[in-house]
Amino acid sequence: MAKRSFKVLTLNDISIKGLRRFPRDHYEVASGIPEPDAIILRSYDMHLMEIPDSVVAIGRAGAGVNNIPIETLSRRGVPVFNTPGANANAVKELAVAAMLISARNICNARDYVKGMDMGDDALNKAVEAGKKEFVGFELPGKTLGVIGLGAVGVEVANVALSLGMKVVGYDPAITVKRAWQLSSGAQQVDTLELLFKESDFVTAHVPLVNETVNLIDREHLELMRDGGVIINFSRGGVANDTDILDALNSGKLHAYITDFPSRKIVGHSKVIALPHLGASTSEAEDNCAIMVANNLRDFLENGNVRFSVNFPETVIPRLGTHRITIANANVPNMVGQISTCLAKANLNIEDLLNKSFGKLAYTIVDLNGSVSDETISELSRIDGVLALRNLGKPIS
């Protein structure tokens, strides 16, 4: 029988503007719900928890998902949703601030003045005498290298151009949508080596996956122009801390700014280490919560998948028909077996959409009648079926 109400477990404080997207007559949302249908979180480490069997979807109010056991959930047929682009403006503004602060030596200059304990006359003389130690440089004419031209990277590239900088970008997987959004003034390069050779600043906006671990390393840093600046608001593992410190100590780098501090780099005079502030604005938190709540609700009620990191985008408008959804291993003849089983039950397929994503496939099927428990059980026994949901007719 199709579910008409859902329980959503929150693992972090989630913006009320997002939680309000779950109507109270069909949803129970709280931080201590047993047997939830879905989980919504921000930074909570799900690797440390036992995820209830009742869970059919996970929503991350943010872009990064390294705190979620993606492979385990994929094997269970559970989609993980995130919110790419919802925090893009917040991260863009922080990246611009990082360039300005590092170029003008703001943090060291602040610390210099903060450490003075003297009268006003002596203070004024000391400040005037000491300012030469903090001479910086201006951004116009400098080149910014942007690694990753997704929602954030494109915004950073475009604002840098508006500041009079030159921009080179690298992203072999740039989408058509982002390519259209990227200003024509930005130059795209084919290799990271070319990007580092051209850049005074390099900023990374990529997820932490096997291919991006230690992406910013000694080999690439040596290619940069002397006195360069590295900005890492992606994930800590994207930059090799040991190689960063060596480049700072040798003078190859002028500064390193990150909101993923490690014990190794904290305290170095050329490192500006922050808490993870990339999306820490009230606007970004609201945007992320609203986006993930909308997508979770659409999946729970309609089975539609938008912005999932482990499922293909699969969307069919609801037209009043009965609906089932099936997550399965991406192997031959799955759709054929599903269709045969439904035909045996004398059910006519009104609409069907099957998409694949790596080793996983996902199918939405709209039918002319309700699906019996017996048919659901038979479909579930098909070899390769990971998860099956009987959604029935749309919730009015």
N, C-alpha and C positions, 0 to 999 in steps of 0.2 A: 504494500500500500504506500502511496506517495506521502512524503512528509509535508505537513502544512505549517509547521513551526520549527524553529531552529535555535540552538544554543551556541553562543560565541564566547569563548574564553579569552580574556585579555591577560597578557603576561607582562605588560608594561603600562604606564600611564599613557593613554591614547587620547588625542584631542577630542573633546566633546562634540565638535563639529562633525567629526567622522562618525562617532558612535551614534549620533542622531540619524544617520542614514539607515539604521536598522529599525524599522517600525515596531513599536512595542507590542502590537497585536499579533505579530508573527515571530518576534525575536526576544530571547532572554540573553542579555549581555552583562557579564560580570567577571571578576577576577578569581572566583572560586566555584566554578560550575563543574559538576561531575558529568562525564560522558558528553563532552561538547561535540558539536558538528564541525566547528571551525575554530581556529586559533588566530588571533591577531596580536602582533608584537612589534617591538622596535629592536632593542639591543639584547634582549634576553637570550642566553645561550641554550638553545634547544638540544644541543648535543648531550647535555647533562640530564635530560628528563626522559621519562618514559611516556611516549605519546600514546594517548588512549586509542583503542581500536575504533572508537566511534568517529574519529576525526576524518573528514573527507576533504578538507582544504586548509591551507596555511596562508595567512596574509602578512607580509612584512611591510610596515609603514616606513618605507625607505627603499633605497636602491640595493645596497649590499645584502647578500644572503649567506655569507660565510658562517653565520651563527645558527644556521638551519641545516639539518642533515638531509641534503637534497637527494642523494643516491638512495638512502633508506626509504624516503617518502616516495620516490619514483617507483621503486619496486613494489610498493603498496598501491600504486595508482592514485597517489594524492598530489594534486597540483600545488605549487608554491607560487604565490603572487607577490610582486613587488611594485614599486612606484617610480619607474624611471622618468625623470623629467620633473617630478613634482617638487623636488628641492633644487632644481637647476639654478634658479636665480640666487638662492642663498649661497650655494657653493661658488658661483661665479663672483659674487661680491667678496667672498672671503679670499678667493684667488687674487683679485685685484688689490685687496688690502695687503696681501702678502707681498706682492711685487712692490708696492709703494713703501711699505715698512722696511723691507730689506734694502731697497735701493737708497733710502735716506737714513739708514742705520738708526731707526727710531728707537728700537728696544735698548740698544747699548747706550744711546744718548740719554734716554729716560733714566736708566740705572745709574749713569754717571751723576746726574743731578740729584737723584733720590738719595745717593749716598753721602751727600754733603751736609755737614753739621757745623754751620758757621753763621755769622751775622750777615745782613743783607749786603753791605759794602763788599765784604770778602767774597760772598757768594757771587755777586755780579762780576767781579774781577775773574774769579775762577771759571765761571761759565763762559765768559768771553775768551779767556785764554784756552779753554779746553775744546771749544767747538771745532777747531781744526782737525781734531781726532775723528770727527764723525762726518767729514765731507762725503757726500754721496754722489749719485748720478741721476739723470732724468730718464724717463721711459721713452719719449719720442725718438725714433730712429733705432731703438734696440729691437732685437728679434726674439719673439716668443715661440717656442716649440710646444705644440699641444699634442700629447699622446692620447688618443681616444677622442673621436669626433662624434660622440653621442650627444644626448641632450645638454649635458654640462659643457663638454668640450667645445661644442659649436658656439654656445653663449660666451664662453671665455674668449674664444678666438675673435668673435665679432666685436666684443667690447675692447679688446686690446687694439684692434685696428682703429677704433674710434679715438683711442688715446694717442694715436700717432705711431704705434709700433708696427713692425713687420711681423707677419705670422706665417709659420710653416706648420702643417698638420700631418699627422700620420694615423691612419686607421684603415687597414685593408678590408675591414668589414663595414665600412660606412654605408648606411642605408640611403635609399633614394630620397626619403623625406629629409634626412639631416643634410644631405648634399645640397638640396634646394635651399635649406635654411642658412648654410654657410656662405658668408660674404665672398663675392668674387675676388676680393682683395687678398684672401688667404691662399697660400700656395700649398698644395698637397704633394707630399713626397712619398716615394715608394718604399723607403727603408728607414729604420730607426737611425742608422749610421748617418744618413744625410741630414736628418732632423737635428741630431746633436751637433754636427759640424757647423750648422747654420745658426745655432741658437745662443743667445745670451741668457735667456731664462728657459727652463723646461718645466712644464706642469703636466702631471699625469691624471687622467680621468678614466680609469679602466677598472674592471672588477679584478679581484684576486683569484686567479685560476692558475693552473699549472703553467700556462704559457706566459703569465705576467709576473711570476715569482722572480725577484731580483732583476726585474726589467731594467732598472737604473743601477748599473754596476760599473766597476772599474773600467771595463773596456769601452763603455759608452761615455763615461765621464771624461776620459782622456781625449775624446774627440771634441769636447766643448771648447768654446772660446774661454780664455783665461778670465777669472773673476766672475764666473757664471753663478746662477742661482737656480736651485732645484726646489720645486714646490710639489709636495705630495699630500693631496687630500683624498687619495683613493683608498689605499689600505697599506698598513705598515710593511708587509712583505714585498710590496712592489719595488721598494728601494732597499739596496743592501747597505745596512748601517755602517758596517766596517769600511766599505769602499767610500761611502759618503764622508766619514770622518777623515780618512786618509786624504781625500781631495780637499777638504776644508783645511787640514793642517799644512798641506803643501802650498796652499794659496790658489790652487786650481779653481776652487769654488769660493765665492764670496759669502754665500749663506745657504742654509737649508731650512725650509719651513715645512712643518708637518703637523697634522692633528692626530697622529698616531705615535706618540712618544714611546721610546724604549729606555731602559736604564742606561744603555750604552751611550745614548746621545744627549740625554738630559744634562744640562749644566755646561755644555760646550758653548763658548762665547759667540760662536757663529751659527748656532742652532736656535731657531725660534720654535719651540715645542709647545703645542697647545692641547687642551682637551679636544675630543672629537666634536668640533663645532660646525662642521660642514653644513648640516641641516638644522642647526640649533637656532632657528628663529621661529617665532610663533606662527608666522605665515607658512613656512615650510612644513612645520608639524601639522598644521591644519590641512594643507594641500595633500600631504602624504596620507593622512588618516581618511580624508574624504575619498581619495582615489582608491585606496585599498578596500575600504568599506563598500564602495560601489561595485568593485569587481568581485569581491567575495559574495555579495548579495546576488549578483547576476549569475554566479556559478551555482550557489546553493539553490536558487529558485528555478533557474533556466538551464543550467549546465553549460552556459557559455564561458569560454576561456579567453580572457584578454590579459596581456602583460603577465604571463607566467614564465618562470625561468626554466621549467622542466616539461611543460606541455606545449603543444602547438596552438597557435591562435585559432580558435574554432568557434564560430558564432553563427547561429541561425535565429532570426526573429521568431517570436512565439506567435502562432496564428490560431490558438485555441485547441490545437491537437494534443494528444497524449504524447509524452516524451520519455525516452530512456537515454541514458548515456553510458558508454562503455570505455574504460581505459584498458588497453591490452598491449601485449608484446607486439612489436612491429614485425610480424611474420606473415607469409602468404596465406591467403584464403580466409582471413578472419572475417572480413565483411561478408563473404559468401556463406560462411557458417552461421553468422548472425542472421542474415536474410532468410536462410533455409529454416532456421528455428522459428522465426516470426511467421513465416508462411505456413508452417505446420500448425501454428496456433490460429490460423485464418485471420492474421492481421496484415493490413495493407500499409506499405510504407508511403507516407505522404511526402516526406522529405528526408534526406540523409546527407550528412557531411562527415567525411573521414579525413583526418590529417595525421601526419606522422612527424615525430621529432626524435631523431636518433633511434634508439632501441624501443621507443614507446610510440603508440598510436592512440588516437582518441576519436570516438565516433559519437555523433549525436543523431538520434533516429526519432522522427516524428511519425506517429501512427494514427490510424483511423479509429482506434478503440483502446480501451484500457488493457493493461498487460497483467495476466494472472500471476499469482505467486508461483504456480507450477512452471510457467514459461520463464519467469525470472530465475528460478532455480536451475532450469535447463541451460539458460544462457550463461549462468555463472560457472557451470561445469565445463564449458568449452576451454580446452587447453590453451593457456596464454591470456585468459581474461584476468585482469588484476583487480579491477573495481567496477561495479555496476550499480547504477542508481536509477530508480523508477520515480520520475518526477511528476507523472500524471499530467493533469491540465494546469495551465498557468494559475498562480495565486492571484485572486482578484483584489 
